[in-house]
Amino acid sequence: MTVMTSRGLSTRAAARGLGVSRSVEHYALKQPGTDAKLSGRMRDLSQQFPRFGSRRVAAWLHVGDKRLWRLWC
């Protein structure tokens, strides 16, 4: 969204074009270090086993489904 606003588009128009809420621009992660480690482990596991979905990766990593799905998206 910042790329679009830096080129002269309003925040409202950029959010509408991307199909997201305007509050997304100001969102800050609550656990950036922990999420970065987990997303790296997820990436490694999904590259090693490409047929695995988010639920199986969550089971292998012993992480809650909802937390993993948030990072998976």
mmCIF file of the N, C-alpha and C atoms, coordinates in Angstrom:
data_MODEL
# 
_entry.id   MODEL 
# 
loop_
_atom_site.group_PDB 
_atom_site.id 
_atom_site.type_symbol 
_atom_site.label_atom_id 
_atom_site.label_alt_id 
_atom_site.label_comp_id 
_atom_site.label_asym_id 
_atom_site.label_entity_id 
_atom_site.label_seq_id 
_atom_site.pdbx_PDB_ins_code 
_atom_site.Cartn_x 
_atom_site.Cartn_y 
_atom_site.Cartn_z 
_atom_site.occupancy 
_atom_site.B_iso_or_equiv 
_atom_site.pdbx_formal_charge 
_atom_site.auth_seq_id 
_atom_site.auth_comp_id 
_atom_site.auth_asym_id 
_atom_site.auth_atom_id 
_atom_site.pdbx_PDB_model_num 
ATOM 1   N N  . MET A 1 1  ? 0.826  -1.177  0.000  1.00 0.00 ? 1  MET A N  1 
ATOM 2   C CA . MET A 1 1  ? 0.000  0.000   0.000  1.00 0.00 ? 1  MET A CA 1 
ATOM 3   C C  . MET A 1 1  ? 0.876  1.249   0.000  1.00 0.00 ? 1  MET A C  1 
ATOM 4   N N  . THR A 1 2  ? 2.045  1.200   0.635  1.00 0.00 ? 2  THR A N  1 
ATOM 5   C CA . THR A 1 2  ? 2.912  2.375   0.687  1.00 0.00 ? 2  THR A CA 1 
ATOM 6   C C  . THR A 1 2  ? 3.452  2.729   -0.694 1.00 0.00 ? 2  THR A C  1 
ATOM 7   N N  . VAL A 1 3  ? 3.645  1.722   -1.537 1.00 0.00 ? 3  VAL A N  1 
ATOM 8   C CA . VAL A 1 3  ? 4.114  2.001   -2.894 1.00 0.00 ? 3  VAL A CA 1 
ATOM 9   C C  . VAL A 1 3  ? 3.061  2.789   -3.657 1.00 0.00 ? 3  VAL A C  1 
ATOM 10  N N  . MET A 1 4  ? 1.823  2.406   -3.476 1.00 0.00 ? 4  MET A N  1 
ATOM 11  C CA . MET A 1 4  ? 0.741  3.084   -4.187 1.00 0.00 ? 4  MET A CA 1 
ATOM 12  C C  . MET A 1 4  ? 0.547  4.504   -3.673 1.00 0.00 ? 4  MET A C  1 
ATOM 13  N N  . THR A 1 5  ? 0.642  4.701   -2.357 1.00 0.00 ? 5  THR A N  1 
ATOM 14  C CA . THR A 1 5  ? 0.468  6.042   -1.804 1.00 0.00 ? 5  THR A CA 1 
ATOM 15  C C  . THR A 1 5  ? 1.659  6.938   -2.124 1.00 0.00 ? 5  THR A C  1 
ATOM 16  N N  . SER A 1 6  ? 2.852  6.365   -2.266 1.00 0.00 ? 6  SER A N  1 
ATOM 17  C CA . SER A 1 6  ? 4.011  7.186   -2.619 1.00 0.00 ? 6  SER A CA 1 
ATOM 18  C C  . SER A 1 6  ? 3.927  7.682   -4.063 1.00 0.00 ? 6  SER A C  1 
ATOM 19  N N  . ARG A 1 7  ? 3.128  7.032   -4.877 1.00 0.00 ? 7  ARG A N  1 
ATOM 20  C CA . ARG A 1 7  ? 2.954  7.459   -6.269 1.00 0.00 ? 7  ARG A CA 1 
ATOM 21  C C  . ARG A 1 7  ? 1.774  8.400   -6.452 1.00 0.00 ? 7  ARG A C  1 
ATOM 22  N N  . GLY A 1 8  ? 1.215  8.883   -5.345 1.00 0.00 ? 8  GLY A N  1 
ATOM 23  C CA . GLY A 1 8  ? 0.175  9.896   -5.438 1.00 0.00 ? 8  GLY A CA 1 
ATOM 24  C C  . GLY A 1 8  ? -1.233 9.411   -5.215 1.00 0.00 ? 8  GLY A C  1 
ATOM 25  N N  . LEU A 1 9  ? -1.445 8.140   -4.976 1.00 0.00 ? 9  LEU A N  1 
ATOM 26  C CA . LEU A 1 9  ? -2.784 7.610   -4.742 1.00 0.00 ? 9  LEU A CA 1 
ATOM 27  C C  . LEU A 1 9  ? -3.134 7.791   -3.273 1.00 0.00 ? 9  LEU A C  1 
ATOM 28  N N  . SER A 1 10 ? -4.372 8.094   -2.981 1.00 0.00 ? 10 SER A N  1 
ATOM 29  C CA . SER A 1 10 ? -4.776 8.256   -1.588 1.00 0.00 ? 10 SER A CA 1 
ATOM 30  C C  . SER A 1 10 ? -4.807 6.907   -0.879 1.00 0.00 ? 10 SER A C  1 
ATOM 31  N N  . THR A 1 11 ? -4.724 6.957   0.446  1.00 0.00 ? 11 THR A N  1 
ATOM 32  C CA . THR A 1 11 ? -4.736 5.725   1.233  1.00 0.00 ? 11 THR A CA 1 
ATOM 33  C C  . THR A 1 11 ? -6.045 4.977   1.043  1.00 0.00 ? 11 THR A C  1 
ATOM 34  N N  . ARG A 1 12 ? -7.132 5.710   0.980  1.00 0.00 ? 12 ARG A N  1 
ATOM 35  C CA . ARG A 1 12 ? -8.445 5.093   0.808  1.00 0.00 ? 12 ARG A CA 1 
ATOM 36  C C  . ARG A 1 12 ? -8.549 4.391   -0.543 1.00 0.00 ? 12 ARG A C  1 
ATOM 37  N N  . ALA A 1 13 ? -8.074 5.041   -1.586 1.00 0.00 ? 13 ALA A N  1 
ATOM 38  C CA . ALA A 1 13 ? -8.136 4.446   -2.921 1.00 0.00 ? 13 ALA A CA 1 
ATOM 39  C C  . ALA A 1 13 ? -7.196 3.253   -3.041 1.00 0.00 ? 13 ALA A C  1 
ATOM 40  N N  . ALA A 1 14 ? -6.017 3.333   -2.414 1.00 0.00 ? 14 ALA A N  1 
ATOM 41  C CA . ALA A 1 14 ? -5.074 2.220   -2.454 1.00 0.00 ? 14 ALA A CA 1 
ATOM 42  C C  . ALA A 1 14 ? -5.645 1.006   -1.728 1.00 0.00 ? 14 ALA A C  1 
ATOM 43  N N  . ALA A 1 15 ? -6.267 1.235   -0.586 1.00 0.00 ? 15 ALA A N  1 
ATOM 44  C CA . ALA A 1 15 ? -6.863 0.136   0.176  1.00 0.00 ? 15 ALA A CA 1 
ATOM 45  C C  . ALA A 1 15 ? -8.011 -0.492  -0.597 1.00 0.00 ? 15 ALA A C  1 
ATOM 46  N N  . ARG A 1 16 ? -8.813 0.328   -1.239 1.00 0.00 ? 16 ARG A N  1 
ATOM 47  C CA . ARG A 1 16 ? -9.926 -0.194  -2.025 1.00 0.00 ? 16 ARG A CA 1 
ATOM 48  C C  . ARG A 1 16 ? -9.409 -1.004  -3.211 1.00 0.00 ? 16 ARG A C  1 
ATOM 49  N N  . GLY A 1 17 ? -8.348 -0.542  -3.852 1.00 0.00 ? 17 GLY A N  1 
ATOM 50  C CA . GLY A 1 17 ? -7.783 -1.256  -4.995 1.00 0.00 ? 17 GLY A CA 1 
ATOM 51  C C  . GLY A 1 17 ? -7.180 -2.591  -4.614 1.00 0.00 ? 17 GLY A C  1 
ATOM 52  N N  . LEU A 1 18 ? -6.584 -2.650  -3.416 1.00 0.00 ? 18 LEU A N  1 
ATOM 53  C CA . LEU A 1 18 ? -5.992 -3.901  -2.949 1.00 0.00 ? 18 LEU A CA 1 
ATOM 54  C C  . LEU A 1 18 ? -7.015 -4.821  -2.286 1.00 0.00 ? 18 LEU A C  1 
ATOM 55  N N  . GLY A 1 19 ? -8.164 -4.260  -1.920 1.00 0.00 ? 19 GLY A N  1 
ATOM 56  C CA . GLY A 1 19 ? -9.201 -5.059  -1.271 1.00 0.00 ? 19 GLY A CA 1 
ATOM 57  C C  . GLY A 1 19 ? -8.920 -5.336  0.190  1.00 0.00 ? 19 GLY A C  1 
ATOM 58  N N  . VAL A 1 20 ? -8.247 -4.395  0.879  1.00 0.00 ? 20 VAL A N  1 
ATOM 59  C CA . VAL A 1 20 ? -7.932 -4.560  2.298  1.00 0.00 ? 20 VAL A CA 1 
ATOM 60  C C  . VAL A 1 20 ? -8.460 -3.368  3.077  1.00 0.00 ? 20 VAL A C  1 
ATOM 61  N N  . SER A 1 21 ? -8.457 -3.501  4.382  1.00 0.00 ? 21 SER A N  1 
ATOM 62  C CA . SER A 1 21 ? -8.891 -2.425  5.254  1.00 0.00 ? 21 SER A CA 1 
ATOM 63  C C  . SER A 1 21 ? -7.799 -1.362  5.348  1.00 0.00 ? 21 SER A C  1 
ATOM 64  N N  . ARG A 1 22 ? -8.189 -0.124  5.614  1.00 0.00 ? 22 ARG A N  1 
ATOM 65  C CA . ARG A 1 22 ? -7.199 0.946   5.731  1.00 0.00 ? 22 ARG A CA 1 
ATOM 66  C C  . ARG A 1 22 ? -6.326 0.793   6.969  1.00 0.00 ? 22 ARG A C  1 
ATOM 67  N N  . SER A 1 23 ? -6.791 0.071   7.962  1.00 0.00 ? 23 SER A N  1 
ATOM 68  C CA . SER A 1 23 ? -6.004 -0.120  9.182  1.00 0.00 ? 23 SER A CA 1 
ATOM 69  C C  . SER A 1 23 ? -4.822 -1.068  8.972  1.00 0.00 ? 23 SER A C  1 
ATOM 70  N N  . VAL A 1 24 ? -4.784 -1.774  7.857  1.00 0.00 ? 24 VAL A N  1 
ATOM 71  C CA . VAL A 1 24 ? -3.689 -2.695  7.567  1.00 0.00 ? 24 VAL A CA 1 
ATOM 72  C C  . VAL A 1 24 ? -2.358 -1.950  7.474  1.00 0.00 ? 24 VAL A C  1 
ATOM 73  N N  . GLU A 1 25 ? -2.399 -0.717  6.989  1.00 0.00 ? 25 GLU A N  1 
ATOM 74  C CA . GLU A 1 25 ? -1.175 0.053   6.809  1.00 0.00 ? 25 GLU A CA 1 
ATOM 75  C C  . GLU A 1 25 ? -0.486 0.347   8.140  1.00 0.00 ? 25 GLU A C  1 
ATOM 76  N N  . HIS A 1 26 ? -1.246 0.476   9.208  1.00 0.00 ? 26 HIS A N  1 
ATOM 77  C CA . HIS A 1 26 ? -0.690 0.847   10.503 1.00 0.00 ? 26 HIS A CA 1 
ATOM 78  C C  . HIS A 1 26 ? -0.524 -0.334  11.451 1.00 0.00 ? 26 HIS A C  1 
ATOM 79  N N  . TYR A 1 27 ? -0.766 -1.550  10.965 1.00 0.00 ? 27 TYR A N  1 
ATOM 80  C CA . TYR A 1 27 ? -0.679 -2.734  11.820 1.00 0.00 ? 27 TYR A CA 1 
ATOM 81  C C  . TYR A 1 27 ? 0.776  -3.071  12.110 1.00 0.00 ? 27 TYR A C  1 
ATOM 82  N N  . ALA A 1 28 ? 1.072  -3.342  13.372 1.00 0.00 ? 28 ALA A N  1 
ATOM 83  C CA . ALA A 1 28 ? 2.416  -3.777  13.764 1.00 0.00 ? 28 ALA A CA 1 
ATOM 84  C C  . ALA A 1 28 ? 2.320  -5.171  14.372 1.00 0.00 ? 28 ALA A C  1 
ATOM 85  N N  . LEU A 1 29 ? 3.244  -6.040  14.024 1.00 0.00 ? 29 LEU A N  1 
ATOM 86  C CA . LEU A 1 29 ? 3.232  -7.394  14.564 1.00 0.00 ? 29 LEU A CA 1 
ATOM 87  C C  . LEU A 1 29 ? 3.460  -7.363  16.070 1.00 0.00 ? 29 LEU A C  1 
ATOM 88  N N  . LYS A 1 30 ? 2.817  -8.264  16.782 1.00 0.00 ? 30 LYS A N  1 
ATOM 89  C CA . LYS A 1 30 ? 2.958  -8.310  18.237 1.00 0.00 ? 30 LYS A CA 1 
ATOM 90  C C  . LYS A 1 30 ? 4.144  -9.153  18.661 1.00 0.00 ? 30 LYS A C  1 
ATOM 91  N N  . GLN A 1 31 ? 4.518  -10.138 17.872 1.00 0.00 ? 31 GLN A N  1 
ATOM 92  C CA . GLN A 1 31 ? 5.654  -11.011 18.181 1.00 0.00 ? 31 GLN A CA 1 
ATOM 93  C C  . GLN A 1 31 ? 6.511  -11.176 16.931 1.00 0.00 ? 31 GLN A C  1 
ATOM 94  N N  . PRO A 1 32 ? 7.193  -10.128 16.483 1.00 0.00 ? 32 PRO A N  1 
ATOM 95  C CA . PRO A 1 32 ? 7.907  -10.250 15.203 1.00 0.00 ? 32 PRO A CA 1 
ATOM 96  C C  . PRO A 1 32 ? 9.040  -11.265 15.225 1.00 0.00 ? 32 PRO A C  1 
ATOM 97  N N  . GLY A 1 33 ? 9.766  -11.401 16.327 1.00 0.00 ? 33 GLY A N  1 
ATOM 98  C CA . GLY A 1 33 ? 10.866 -12.360 16.392 1.00 0.00 ? 33 GLY A CA 1 
ATOM 99  C C  . GLY A 1 33 ? 10.385 -13.796 16.371 1.00 0.00 ? 33 GLY A C  1 
ATOM 100 N N  . THR A 1 34 ? 9.382  -14.085 17.162 1.00 0.00 ? 34 THR A N  1 
ATOM 101 C CA . THR A 1 34 ? 8.831  -15.431 17.231 1.00 0.00 ? 34 THR A CA 1 
ATOM 102 C C  . THR A 1 34 ? 8.166  -15.813 15.910 1.00 0.00 ? 34 THR A C  1 
ATOM 103 N N  . ASP A 1 35 ? 7.435  -14.872 15.323 1.00 0.00 ? 35 ASP A N  1 
ATOM 104 C CA . ASP A 1 35 ? 6.773  -15.148 14.051 1.00 0.00 ? 35 ASP A CA 1 
ATOM 105 C C  . ASP A 1 35 ? 7.788  -15.363 12.939 1.00 0.00 ? 35 ASP A C  1 
ATOM 106 N N  . ALA A 1 36 ? 8.909  -14.651 12.970 1.00 0.00 ? 36 ALA A N  1 
ATOM 107 C CA . ALA A 1 36 ? 9.927  -14.813 11.930 1.00 0.00 ? 36 ALA A CA 1 
ATOM 108 C C  . ALA A 1 36 ? 10.556 -16.201 12.016 1.00 0.00 ? 36 ALA A C  1 
ATOM 109 N N  . LYS A 1 37 ? 10.833 -16.663 13.219 1.00 0.00 ? 37 LYS A N  1 
ATOM 110 C CA . LYS A 1 37 ? 11.402 -18.008 13.390 1.00 0.00 ? 37 LYS A CA 1 
ATOM 111 C C  . LYS A 1 37 ? 10.426 -19.071 12.902 1.00 0.00 ? 37 LYS A C  1 
ATOM 112 N N  . LEU A 1 38 ? 9.167  -18.921 13.292 1.00 0.00 ? 38 LEU A N  1 
ATOM 113 C CA . LEU A 1 38 ? 8.153  -19.899 12.917 1.00 0.00 ? 38 LEU A CA 1 
ATOM 114 C C  . LEU A 1 38 ? 7.913  -19.904 11.411 1.00 0.00 ? 38 LEU A C  1 
ATOM 115 N N  . SER A 1 39 ? 7.874  -18.733 10.795 1.00 0.00 ? 39 SER A N  1 
ATOM 116 C CA . SER A 1 39 ? 7.641  -18.699 9.350  1.00 0.00 ? 39 SER A CA 1 
ATOM 117 C C  . SER A 1 39 ? 8.824  -19.293 8.595  1.00 0.00 ? 39 SER A C  1 
ATOM 118 N N  . GLY A 1 40 ? 10.031 -19.156 9.122  1.00 0.00 ? 40 GLY A N  1 
ATOM 119 C CA . GLY A 1 40 ? 11.182 -19.807 8.496  1.00 0.00 ? 40 GLY A CA 1 
ATOM 120 C C  . GLY A 1 40 ? 11.102 -21.313 8.584  1.00 0.00 ? 40 GLY A C  1 
ATOM 121 N N  . ARG A 1 41 ? 10.688 -21.818 9.742  1.00 0.00 ? 41 ARG A N  1 
ATOM 122 C CA . ARG A 1 41 ? 10.516 -23.264 9.903  1.00 0.00 ? 41 ARG A CA 1 
ATOM 123 C C  . ARG A 1 41 ? 9.392  -23.777 9.018  1.00 0.00 ? 41 ARG A C  1 
ATOM 124 N N  . MET A 1 42 ? 8.315  -22.996 8.898  1.00 0.00 ? 42 MET A N  1 
ATOM 125 C CA . MET A 1 42 ? 7.208  -23.382 8.022  1.00 0.00 ? 42 MET A CA 1 
ATOM 126 C C  . MET A 1 42 ? 7.672  -23.461 6.572  1.00 0.00 ? 42 MET A C  1 
ATOM 127 N N  . ARG A 1 43 ? 8.432  -22.466 6.140  1.00 0.00 ? 43 ARG A N  1 
ATOM 128 C CA . ARG A 1 43 ? 8.922  -22.426 4.770  1.00 0.00 ? 43 ARG A CA 1 
ATOM 129 C C  . ARG A 1 43 ? 9.816  -23.626 4.471  1.00 0.00 ? 43 ARG A C  1 
ATOM 130 N N  . ASP A 1 44 ? 10.716 -23.939 5.405  1.00 0.00 ? 44 ASP A N  1 
ATOM 131 C CA . ASP A 1 44 ? 11.601 -25.084 5.212  1.00 0.00 ? 44 ASP A CA 1 
ATOM 132 C C  . ASP A 1 44 ? 10.820 -26.385 5.103  1.00 0.00 ? 44 ASP A C  1 
ATOM 133 N N  . LEU A 1 45 ? 9.854  -26.558 5.986  1.00 0.00 ? 45 LEU A N  1 
ATOM 134 C CA . LEU A 1 45 ? 9.068  -27.787 6.000  1.00 0.00 ? 45 LEU A CA 1 
ATOM 135 C C  . LEU A 1 45 ? 8.198  -27.904 4.744  1.00 0.00 ? 45 LEU A C  1 
ATOM 136 N N  . SER A 1 46 ? 7.623  -26.793 4.299  1.00 0.00 ? 46 SER A N  1 
ATOM 137 C CA . SER A 1 46 ? 6.773  -26.865 3.105  1.00 0.00 ? 46 SER A CA 1 
ATOM 138 C C  . SER A 1 46 ? 7.596  -27.065 1.832  1.00 0.00 ? 46 SER A C  1 
ATOM 139 N N  . GLN A 1 47 ? 8.850  -26.638 1.814  1.00 0.00 ? 47 GLN A N  1 
ATOM 140 C CA . GLN A 1 47 ? 9.703  -26.907 0.662  1.00 0.00 ? 47 GLN A CA 1 
ATOM 141 C C  . GLN A 1 47 ? 10.178 -28.355 0.659  1.00 0.00 ? 47 GLN A C  1 
ATOM 142 N N  . GLN A 1 48 ? 10.400 -28.887 1.848  1.00 0.00 ? 48 GLN A N  1 
ATOM 143 C CA . GLN A 1 48 ? 10.843 -30.280 1.951  1.00 0.00 ? 48 GLN A CA 1 
ATOM 144 C C  . GLN A 1 48 ? 9.703  -31.237 1.606  1.00 0.00 ? 48 GLN A C  1 
ATOM 145 N N  . PHE A 1 49 ? 8.499  -30.902 2.045  1.00 0.00 ? 49 PHE A N  1 
ATOM 146 C CA . PHE A 1 49 ? 7.317  -31.728 1.790  1.00 0.00 ? 49 PHE A CA 1 
ATOM 147 C C  . PHE A 1 49 ? 6.239  -30.855 1.137  1.00 0.00 ? 49 PHE A C  1 
ATOM 148 N N  . PRO A 1 50 ? 6.287  -30.649 -0.169 1.00 0.00 ? 50 PRO A N  1 
ATOM 149 C CA . PRO A 1 50 ? 5.365  -29.710 -0.822 1.00 0.00 ? 50 PRO A CA 1 
ATOM 150 C C  . PRO A 1 50 ? 3.897  -30.119 -0.757 1.00 0.00 ? 50 PRO A C  1 
ATOM 151 N N  . ARG A 1 51 ? 3.610  -31.385 -0.506 1.00 0.00 ? 51 ARG A N  1 
ATOM 152 C CA . ARG A 1 51 ? 2.212  -31.819 -0.454 1.00 0.00 ? 51 ARG A CA 1 
ATOM 153 C C  . ARG A 1 51 ? 1.550  -31.530 0.881  1.00 0.00 ? 51 ARG A C  1 
ATOM 154 N N  . PHE A 1 52 ? 2.336  -31.154 1.880  1.00 0.00 ? 52 PHE A N  1 
ATOM 155 C CA . PHE A 1 52 ? 1.776  -30.888 3.201  1.00 0.00 ? 52 PHE A CA 1 
ATOM 156 C C  . PHE A 1 52 ? 0.999  -29.582 3.195  1.00 0.00 ? 52 PHE A C  1 
ATOM 157 N N  . GLY A 1 53 ? -0.161 -29.601 3.800  1.00 0.00 ? 53 GLY A N  1 
ATOM 158 C CA . GLY A 1 53 ? -0.955 -28.395 3.957  1.00 0.00 ? 53 GLY A CA 1 
ATOM 159 C C  . GLY A 1 53 ? -0.670 -27.737 5.294  1.00 0.00 ? 53 GLY A C  1 
ATOM 160 N N  . SER A 1 54 ? -1.421 -26.702 5.573  1.00 0.00 ? 54 SER A N  1 
ATOM 161 C CA . SER A 1 54 ? -1.170 -25.941 6.792  1.00 0.00 ? 54 SER A CA 1 
ATOM 162 C C  . SER A 1 54 ? -1.476 -26.758 8.052  1.00 0.00 ? 54 SER A C  1 
ATOM 163 N N  . ARG A 1 55 ? -2.480 -27.622 7.991  1.00 0.00 ? 55 ARG A N  1 
ATOM 164 C CA . ARG A 1 55 ? -2.826 -28.401 9.187  1.00 0.00 ? 55 ARG A CA 1 
ATOM 165 C C  . ARG A 1 55 ? -1.755 -29.418 9.545  1.00 0.00 ? 55 ARG A C  1 
ATOM 166 N N  . ARG A 1 56 ? -1.193 -30.065 8.548  1.00 0.00 ? 56 ARG A N  1 
ATOM 167 C CA . ARG A 1 56 ? -0.150 -31.047 8.820  1.00 0.00 ? 56 ARG A CA 1 
ATOM 168 C C  . ARG A 1 56 ? 1.131  -30.365 9.284  1.00 0.00 ? 56 ARG A C  1 
ATOM 169 N N  . VAL A 1 57 ? 1.442  -29.214 8.713  1.00 0.00 ? 57 VAL A N  1 
ATOM 170 C CA . VAL A 1 57 ? 2.617  -28.456 9.156  1.00 0.00 ? 57 VAL A CA 1 
ATOM 171 C C  . VAL A 1 57 ? 2.417  -27.994 10.593 1.00 0.00 ? 57 VAL A C  1 
ATOM 172 N N  . ALA A 1 58 ? 1.220  -27.574 10.945 1.00 0.00 ? 58 ALA A N  1 
ATOM 173 C CA . ALA A 1 58 ? 0.937  -27.163 12.318 1.00 0.00 ? 58 ALA A CA 1 
ATOM 174 C C  . ALA A 1 58 ? 1.121  -28.319 13.287 1.00 0.00 ? 58 ALA A C  1 
ATOM 175 N N  . ALA A 1 59 ? 0.706  -29.502 12.879 1.00 0.00 ? 59 ALA A N  1 
ATOM 176 C CA . ALA A 1 59 ? 0.861  -30.677 13.738 1.00 0.00 ? 59 ALA A CA 1 
ATOM 177 C C  . ALA A 1 59 ? 2.335  -31.038 13.907 1.00 0.00 ? 59 ALA A C  1 
ATOM 178 N N  . TRP A 1 60 ? 3.114  -30.943 12.843 1.00 0.00 ? 60 TRP A N  1 
ATOM 179 C CA . TRP A 1 60 ? 4.539  -31.267 12.921 1.00 0.00 ? 60 TRP A CA 1 
ATOM 180 C C  . TRP A 1 60 ? 5.306  -30.271 13.776 1.00 0.00 ? 60 TRP A C  1 
ATOM 181 N N  . LEU A 1 61 ? 4.903  -29.003 13.710 1.00 0.00 ? 61 LEU A N  1 
ATOM 182 C CA . LEU A 1 61 ? 5.617  -27.963 14.452 1.00 0.00 ? 61 LEU A CA 1 
ATOM 183 C C  . LEU A 1 61 ? 5.053  -27.753 15.856 1.00 0.00 ? 61 LEU A C  1 
ATOM 184 N N  . HIS A 1 62 ? 3.981  -28.462 16.201 1.00 0.00 ? 62 HIS A N  1 
ATOM 185 C CA . HIS A 1 62 ? 3.335  -28.346 17.515 1.00 0.00 ? 62 HIS A CA 1 
ATOM 186 C C  . HIS A 1 62 ? 2.921  -26.903 17.791 1.00 0.00 ? 62 HIS A C  1 
ATOM 187 N N  . VAL A 1 63 ? 2.210  -26.325 16.817 1.00 0.00 ? 63 VAL A N  1 
ATOM 188 C CA . VAL A 1 63 ? 1.725  -24.951 16.898 1.00 0.00 ? 63 VAL A CA 1 
ATOM 189 C C  . VAL A 1 63 ? 0.232  -24.983 16.670 1.00 0.00 ? 63 VAL A C  1 
ATOM 190 N N  . GLY A 1 64 ? -0.481 -24.039 17.250 1.00 0.00 ? 64 GLY A N  1 
ATOM 191 C CA . GLY A 1 64 ? -1.916 -23.960 17.053 1.00 0.00 ? 64 GLY A CA 1 
ATOM 192 C C  . GLY A 1 64 ? -2.287 -23.691 15.607 1.00 0.00 ? 64 GLY A C  1 
ATOM 193 N N  . ASP A 1 65 ? -3.412 -24.265 15.182 1.00 0.00 ? 65 ASP A N  1 
ATOM 194 C CA . ASP A 1 65 ? -3.858 -24.124 13.792 1.00 0.00 ? 65 ASP A CA 1 
ATOM 195 C C  . ASP A 1 65 ? -4.100 -22.664 13.413 1.00 0.00 ? 65 ASP A C  1 
ATOM 196 N N  . LYS A 1 66 ? -4.717 -21.909 14.316 1.00 0.00 ? 66 LYS A N  1 
ATOM 197 C CA . LYS A 1 66 ? -5.072 -20.531 13.993 1.00 0.00 ? 66 LYS A CA 1 
ATOM 198 C C  . LYS A 1 66 ? -3.840 -19.645 13.853 1.00 0.00 ? 66 LYS A C  1 
ATOM 199 N N  . ARG A 1 67 ? -2.858 -19.871 14.714 1.00 0.00 ? 67 ARG A N  1 
ATOM 200 C CA . ARG A 1 67 ? -1.632 -19.080 14.621 1.00 0.00 ? 67 ARG A CA 1 
ATOM 201 C C  . ARG A 1 67 ? -0.886 -19.392 13.332 1.00 0.00 ? 67 ARG A C  1 
ATOM 202 N N  . LEU A 1 68 ? -0.787 -20.658 12.997 1.00 0.00 ? 68 LEU A N  1 
ATOM 203 C CA . LEU A 1 68 ? -0.087 -21.054 11.791 1.00 0.00 ? 68 LEU A CA 1 
ATOM 204 C C  . LEU A 1 68 ? -0.843 -20.570 10.557 1.00 0.00 ? 68 LEU A C  1 
ATOM 205 N N  . TRP A 1 69 ? -2.151 -20.623 10.561 1.00 0.00 ? 69 TRP A N  1 
ATOM 206 C CA . TRP A 1 69 ? -2.923 -20.187 9.411  1.00 0.00 ? 69 TRP A CA 1 
ATOM 207 C C  . TRP A 1 69 ? -2.745 -18.680 9.176  1.00 0.00 ? 69 TRP A C  1 
ATOM 208 N N  . ARG A 1 70 ? -2.641 -17.895 10.276 1.00 0.00 ? 70 ARG A N  1 
ATOM 209 C CA . ARG A 1 70 ? -2.414 -16.461 10.144 1.00 0.00 ? 70 ARG A CA 1 
ATOM 210 C C  . ARG A 1 70 ? -1.102 -16.185 9.410  1.00 0.00 ? 70 ARG A C  1 
ATOM 211 N N  . LEU A 1 71 ? -0.058 -16.927 9.749  1.00 0.00 ? 71 LEU A N  1 
ATOM 212 C CA . LEU A 1 71 ? 1.221  -16.757 9.089  1.00 0.00 ? 71 LEU A CA 1 
ATOM 213 C C  . LEU A 1 71 ? 1.238  -17.384 7.691  1.00 0.00 ? 71 LEU A C  1 
ATOM 214 N N  . TRP A 1 72 ? 0.478  -18.450 7.510  1.00 0.00 ? 72 TRP A N  1 
ATOM 215 C CA . TRP A 1 72 ? 0.434  -19.142 6.229  1.00 0.00 ? 72 TRP A CA 1 
ATOM 216 C C  . TRP A 1 72 ? -0.159 -18.228 5.153  1.00 0.00 ? 72 TRP A C  1 
ATOM 217 N N  . CYS A 1 73 ? -1.171 -17.471 5.536  1.00 0.00 ? 73 CYS A N  1 
ATOM 218 C CA . CYS A 1 73 ? -1.816 -16.559 4.559  1.00 0.00 ? 73 CYS A CA 1 
ATOM 219 C C  . CYS A 1 73 ? -0.884 -15.443 4.189  1.00 0.00 ? 73 CYS A C  1 
# 
